[in-house]
């Protein structure tokens, strides 16, 4: 049972130098960033003059966030 808990909840965060809650907070932050980006891309698909470079900016922001935080 302990091995299962470790594999499911702790292995990946520890491999990345995080606690479970630090990992959860970071992952939820990415999720919110991606959700906002998705809504902007949807608006851009319908009205092309809106959010013209938002996907490029989001990609750059997330790349920086992944590499430096």
N, C-alpha and C positions, 0 to 999 in steps of 0.2 A: 504493500500500500504506500509506504514512504517513497519508494522508487517511482511509482506512478505519479504521486504528487510532485516530486522533484521534476520529472520529465515534462509534465503538463504545465507547471506553473513557475518553476524556478530555473531550470537549466538555461533557457535562452536569455533571460535577463542577466543572469550571472555571467554568462559567456560574453556579454557586452558591458560588464562592469556596473550593472544597475541592480537595485532591489526590485522586487515585484512591483511595488507601488510607483517607483520612479519610472519603470518601464511602462506601466499602465498610463501614467500621466503623459509621458512623451508620445505614446501611441495615440492616445485620445487627442492630443494636440495636432498630430498629423492628420487624424481623421477629420477634425474640424476644418483645418486648412484645405484639405481635399474636397470636402463638401462645399465650402464656399467657392472654390475654384470650379467645381462642377456646375454650380448655379450660374456663375459668370459665363462659362462656356455655353451653357444652354441659352442664356440671353443673347450671346453673340451669334449663335446659330440662327436664332429667330430674327434678330435685329443686328446685322453685321457691323453697323457703325458703333456698337457698344462694346466695351471691354476688349478692344482690339488687340492689346498686347498682354492681357492678364494671364493667359496660359504660359507664355514665355516667362513673365515675371514670377509666376508661381513656381515654375520649374527651377528657376535660378534660386529663389528663396528656399525651396525645399532641399535642393542640393547643398546649399550653404548650411542649412540647419542640420542635415545629416552628417556633414563632414566636420562641423565645428562645435557641436553641442553635445 
